[in-house]
Amino acid sequence: MELVASILFATALAAGPTTPSPEALDAVVAPSDRMNASDLDERTRLAANFPNERNRLFASEAAAQGRWDDALRLFTTAARYADKYSQHRISLMYWHGVGVERDPALAYAWADLAAERMYPSFVVLREKMWLELDAAQRERALHEGAALYARFGDQVAKPRLAAEITRQNTQITGSRVGYTDGRLYVHAPAPGANTIEDTQGGFDLRAMYAPWRLDPERYWAVEDAIWKDGSVEVGPARKAHARDRDDD
């Protein structure tokens, strides 16, 4: 794991999170976090070569199981690879105090980062959070946000993911220069099988190597098209009670 992610994760744990309320958990755990074994296996294969997708997936699994230290660590790692959804999920954890000590100012900073590409749902949530902050929290949120952009903003995070996408292009079945003819079906041999014909099933890997997933610019274009539809799970930014406000 990257040093920066480790430092941020350790700092969050040191704050001593309190036990979250059922309402907070309901706001932070997304329906898609709950996966059966078959779905998890399929999604793991699809995300194998993408550190943003892979860490986001395992973070979601950890969230569904209430393993919040793992969820924060994995979402933070995914966030380093320009994963806006993971940045959004970290924001919700801080806003509701799930897995970390509640910190509305830091929650807003992460929400602002998640809204960097102006995905509508993320922008709406960011603005709702801003309205709930007092003057001191707003000042600190802007300070925290500058530091987060320096580490996780698209200007530095997108090149990290682009490098991973470029690297995997040299490892595709059938070529070391990125060529594939589309025949990407992996068979699982039956017990005691001696030949490839003796199989009991397999996995169609063509989706893993779809052309748009092998080009950084096309990858982000598809991602933008998906998120700009507004079809994203976001927990509500519930009003913070006076006793919960951070007056630092």
C-alpha positions as CSV (number, residue, x, y, z in Angstrom):
1,M,0.0,0.0,0.0
2,E,1.2,3.5,-0.8
3,L,2.8,5.5,2.0
4,V,0.3,8.4,1.8
5,A,-2.7,6.2,2.1
6,S,-1.1,4.4,5.1
7,I,-0.5,7.7,6.8
8,L,-4.1,9.0,6.3
9,F,-5.5,5.7,7.4
10,A,-3.4,5.5,10.6
11,T,-4.3,9.1,11.4
12,A,-8.0,8.4,11.0
13,L,-7.9,5.4,13.3
14,A,-5.9,7.3,15.9
15,A,-8.9,9.6,16.3
16,G,-10.9,6.9,18.1
17,P,-14.2,6.4,16.2
18,T,-17.3,6.0,18.3
19,T,-20.0,3.3,17.7
20,P,-22.1,4.5,14.7
21,S,-25.9,4.7,15.0
22,P,-28.1,2.5,12.9
23,E,-29.1,5.6,11.0
24,A,-25.5,6.4,10.2
25,L,-24.8,2.9,9.0
26,D,-27.9,3.0,6.8
27,A,-26.6,6.2,5.2
28,V,-23.1,4.9,4.6
29,V,-23.6,1.3,3.5
30,A,-24.7,1.2,-0.1
31,P,-27.1,-1.6,-1.4
32,S,-24.4,-2.6,-3.9
33,D,-22.0,-3.4,-1.1
34,R,-23.9,-6.6,-0.4
35,M,-22.8,-9.2,-2.9
36,N,-23.2,-13.0,-3.0
37,A,-20.0,-15.1,-3.7
38,S,-20.7,-15.4,-7.4
39,D,-21.2,-11.7,-7.9
40,L,-18.0,-11.0,-5.9
41,D,-16.0,-13.5,-8.0
42,E,-17.2,-12.0,-11.3
43,R,-16.6,-8.4,-10.2
44,T,-13.2,-9.4,-8.9
45,R,-12.1,-10.8,-12.2
46,L,-13.4,-7.7,-14.1
47,A,-11.5,-5.4,-11.7
48,A,-8.3,-7.4,-11.4
49,N,-6.2,-5.0,-13.6
50,F,-7.6,-1.8,-12.3
51,P,-6.4,-0.7,-8.8
52,N,-9.2,1.8,-8.5
53,E,-12.0,-0.7,-9.3
54,R,-10.3,-3.6,-7.3
55,N,-9.8,-1.6,-4.1
56,R,-13.2,0.0,-4.4
57,L,-14.8,-3.5,-4.7
58,F,-13.0,-4.9,-1.7
59,A,-13.8,-1.7,0.3
60,S,-17.4,-2.1,-0.5
61,E,-17.3,-5.7,0.7
62,A,-15.6,-4.6,3.9
63,A,-18.3,-2.0,4.4
64,A,-21.1,-4.5,4.1
65,Q,-19.4,-6.6,6.7
66,G,-18.8,-3.7,9.1
67,R,-15.0,-3.9,8.7
68,W,-14.6,-0.1,8.7
69,D,-10.8,0.0,9.1
70,D,-10.4,-2.1,6.0
71,A,-13.1,-0.1,4.2
72,L,-11.3,3.2,4.9
73,R,-7.9,1.8,3.9
74,L,-9.2,0.3,0.6
75,F,-11.3,3.3,-0.4
76,T,-8.3,5.6,0.3
77,T,-6.1,3.4,-2.0
78,A,-8.8,3.5,-4.7
79,A,-9.0,7.3,-4.3
80,R,-5.4,7.6,-5.2
81,Y,-6.3,6.3,-8.7
82,A,-8.8,9.0,-9.4
83,D,-11.8,7.0,-8.1
84,K,-14.4,9.6,-7.4
85,Y,-16.9,7.1,-6.0
86,S,-14.4,6.0,-3.4
87,Q,-13.7,9.6,-2.5
88,H,-17.4,10.1,-2.1
89,R,-17.6,7.1,0.2
90,I,-14.8,8.4,2.4
91,S,-16.7,11.7,2.7
92,L,-19.8,9.9,3.9
93,M,-17.8,8.0,6.5
94,Y,-16.5,11.3,8.0
95,W,-19.9,13.0,7.7
96,H,-21.7,10.3,9.7
97,G,-18.8,9.2,11.9
98,V,-18.7,5.6,10.7
99,G,-15.3,4.0,11.2
100,V,-13.8,7.3,12.0
101,E,-14.5,10.2,14.4
102,R,-17.1,12.4,12.9
103,D,-15.5,15.4,11.1
104,P,-17.9,17.5,9.0
105,A,-15.1,19.8,7.7
106,L,-13.0,16.8,6.5
107,A,-16.2,15.2,5.1
108,Y,-16.8,18.3,3.0
109,A,-13.2,18.3,1.8
110,W,-13.6,14.8,0.5
111,A,-17.0,15.6,-1.0
112,D,-15.5,18.5,-2.9
113,L,-12.8,16.3,-4.2
114,A,-15.4,13.7,-5.3
115,A,-17.3,16.5,-7.1
116,E,-14.2,17.6,-9.0
117,R,-15.6,16.4,-12.4
118,M,-19.0,18.0,-11.6
119,Y,-21.0,14.7,-11.4
120,P,-24.4,16.0,-10.5
121,S,-25.1,13.8,-7.5
122,F,-21.8,14.5,-5.9
123,V,-22.1,18.2,-6.5
124,V,-25.6,18.2,-4.8
125,L,-24.3,16.3,-1.8
126,R,-21.3,18.7,-1.5
127,E,-23.5,21.7,-1.5
128,K,-25.8,20.2,1.1
129,M,-22.8,19.6,3.4
130,W,-21.5,23.1,2.9
131,L,-24.8,24.6,4.1
132,E,-24.4,22.6,7.4
133,L,-21.0,23.9,8.2
134,D,-20.3,26.8,10.5
135,A,-17.7,29.5,9.7
136,A,-14.9,27.7,11.5
137,Q,-15.6,24.4,9.8
138,R,-15.8,26.0,6.4
139,E,-12.4,27.6,6.9
140,R,-10.8,24.3,7.9
141,A,-12.6,22.4,5.1
142,L,-10.9,24.7,2.5
143,H,-7.6,24.1,4.2
144,E,-8.1,20.3,4.3
145,G,-9.3,20.3,0.7
146,A,-6.2,21.9,-0.7
147,A,-4.1,19.1,0.9
148,L,-6.4,16.4,-0.5
149,Y,-6.3,17.8,-4.0
150,A,-2.5,17.8,-3.9
151,R,-2.6,14.0,-3.2
152,F,-5.8,12.8,-4.8
153,G,-6.9,15.3,-7.4
154,D,-7.2,14.3,-11.0
155,Q,-4.1,16.2,-11.9
156,V,-2.0,13.7,-10.0
157,A,-4.3,10.7,-9.6
158,K,-5.3,10.2,-13.3
159,P,-1.7,9.7,-14.4
160,R,-1.4,6.9,-11.7
161,L,-4.3,5.0,-13.2
162,A,-3.2,5.7,-16.8
163,A,0.2,4.1,-16.0
164,E,-1.6,1.0,-14.7
165,I,-3.8,0.8,-17.8
166,T,-0.8,1.2,-20.1
167,R,1.1,-1.5,-18.2
168,Q,-1.7,-4.0,-18.5
169,N,-1.9,-3.5,-22.3
170,T,1.4,-5.3,-22.5
171,Q,0.1,-8.3,-20.6
172,I,-3.0,-9.2,-22.6
173,T,-3.2,-12.8,-23.8
174,G,-1.8,-13.3,-27.3
175,S,0.4,-10.3,-27.6
176,R,3.0,-8.2,-25.8
177,V,2.1,-5.1,-27.7
178,G,-1.6,-4.9,-26.8
179,Y,-3.2,-7.0,-29.6
180,T,-6.2,-9.2,-28.8
181,D,-8.5,-11.0,-31.3
182,G,-11.4,-11.2,-28.8
183,R,-11.0,-14.9,-28.0
184,L,-10.7,-14.6,-24.3
185,Y,-12.5,-17.5,-22.7
186,V,-10.8,-19.3,-19.8
187,H,-11.9,-22.9,-19.2
188,A,-11.8,-24.6,-15.8
189,P,-10.7,-28.3,-16.1
190,A,-12.9,-30.9,-14.6
191,P,-11.5,-33.0,-11.7
192,G,-9.0,-35.5,-13.0
193,A,-9.1,-34.0,-16.5
194,N,-6.0,-34.6,-18.7
195,T,-6.9,-32.4,-21.7
196,I,-8.4,-28.9,-22.3
197,E,-11.5,-30.5,-23.8
198,D,-12.3,-32.0,-20.4
199,T,-13.8,-28.9,-18.8
200,Q,-16.6,-28.1,-16.4
201,G,-17.1,-24.5,-17.3
202,G,-15.2,-21.3,-17.7
203,F,-15.2,-17.5,-17.7
204,D,-15.7,-15.1,-20.5
205,L,-13.0,-12.5,-20.0
206,R,-13.8,-10.3,-23.0
207,A,-15.4,-7.6,-20.8
208,M,-12.1,-7.3,-19.0
209,Y,-10.4,-6.3,-22.2
210,A,-13.1,-4.2,-23.9
211,P,-11.4,-1.6,-26.1
212,W,-12.6,1.3,-24.0
213,R,-11.0,-0.2,-20.9
214,L,-7.6,-0.3,-22.5
215,D,-7.4,3.4,-23.3
216,P,-7.3,5.9,-20.4
217,E,-9.1,8.7,-22.3
218,R,-11.9,6.4,-23.4
219,Y,-12.1,4.8,-19.9
220,W,-12.7,8.2,-18.4
221,A,-15.1,9.2,-21.1
222,V,-17.3,6.1,-20.3
223,E,-16.9,6.8,-16.6
224,D,-18.1,10.4,-17.1
225,A,-21.1,9.3,-19.1
226,I,-22.1,6.8,-16.4
227,W,-21.8,9.2,-13.5
228,K,-23.2,12.2,-15.2
229,D,-26.5,10.4,-15.5
230,G,-26.8,10.9,-11.8
231,S,-27.2,7.2,-11.2
232,V,-25.1,7.0,-8.1
233,E,-25.9,5.8,-4.6
234,V,-25.4,8.7,-2.1
235,G,-26.4,8.8,1.5
236,P,-28.2,11.9,2.6
237,A,-26.3,14.7,4.3
238,R,-28.4,14.8,7.4
239,K,-28.5,17.9,9.5
240,A,-25.7,17.9,12.1
241,H,-26.9,18.5,15.6
242,A,-25.2,21.3,17.5
243,R,-23.4,18.9,19.8
244,D,-21.9,17.1,16.9
245,R,-20.4,20.2,15.2
246,D,-16.7,20.6,15.1
247,D,-15.8,24.1,16.2
248,D,-12.0,23.8,15.6
